[in-house]
Amino acid sequence: MRIDTAYEGALGDYFADNATDGPYNAHTDRPAMFALAGDVTGLRVLDIGCGAGHYVTELRARGAAEVVGVEGSATLLRHARDRIGDDAAVTLHHHDLEETLDFLPDDSFDLVVMALVHHHLEARRQLLTELHRGLRPGGILLVSTVHPTADWVWHGGSYFDEDRVETRFGDSGTTNSHRRMTMQTFLGELLDAGFALERFVEPRATEAARQVDEVRYLRTLQTPFFVAVRMRKI
């Protein structure tokens, strides 16, 4: 049975609010990913797992010519539409990321962003094949995910365990499910899909996070929460 990992209902509402100025999404993940992206002016961008639209709005603000967002959660898409408003250069799709992206044209995007969704999925290899197909030759894929060391610290066992785990989601009182994976598995799947690694970062929270939540800010200086990579289609 396929595991449903979309953030629906109360969890989706909590995430949409928390990701706006939270220490992890807003001040650790997004700064790292935009640093990897570089100048996006004039680019056609695909945002996979676009959530509540935080990346979409920032990409447009930074000059992206067009952004297509794909999200499995109806709750998060509602927040995304509210956040984005009336922007003819943005298209949003409600789609299960465990299924093929049949609506995706070949060789059509300059940049694909997949932020903190990869570890939730089971059909990762299938999705990476689809993203490779959708990128133009030489196009860029940015991926961020939970750092394997963080999973080892939080969930114990062996570093090499690749089971699904439940993690308490901030102060929401809810949990979400994701799959642990080693760095070898994470990078190996990307390389096998036909991508070359250009940059690899283990981001720490920016100083702005200290003003939001100093305890969580300091945690990112002790344990690497995320890993982010810039890959090129070959």
Sequence and secondary structure as in RCSB ss.txt:
>XXXX:A:sequence
MRIDTAYEGALGDYFADNATDGPYNAHTDRPAMFALAGDVTGLRVLDIGCGAGHYVTELRARGAAEVVGVEGSAT
LLRHARDRIGDDAAVTLHHHDLEETLDFLPDDSFDLVVMALVHHHLEARRQLLTELHRGLRPGGILLVSTVHPTA
DWVWHGGSYFDEDRVETRFGDSGTTNSHRRMTMQTFLGELLDAGFALERFVEPRATEAARQVDEVRYLRTLQTPF
FVAVRMRKI
>XXXX:A:secstr
        HHHHHHHHHHHHH TTIIIIIHHHHHHHH   TT EEEEET TTSHHHHHHHHTT SEEEEEES HH
HHHHHHHHH S TTEEEEE  TTS  TT  TT EEEEEEES GGG S HHHHHHHHHHHEEEEEEEEEEEE HHH
HHHHH S TT   EEEEE TTSS EEEEE   HHHHHHHHHHTTEEEEEEE     HHHHHH HHHHHHHTTS  
EEEEEEEE 
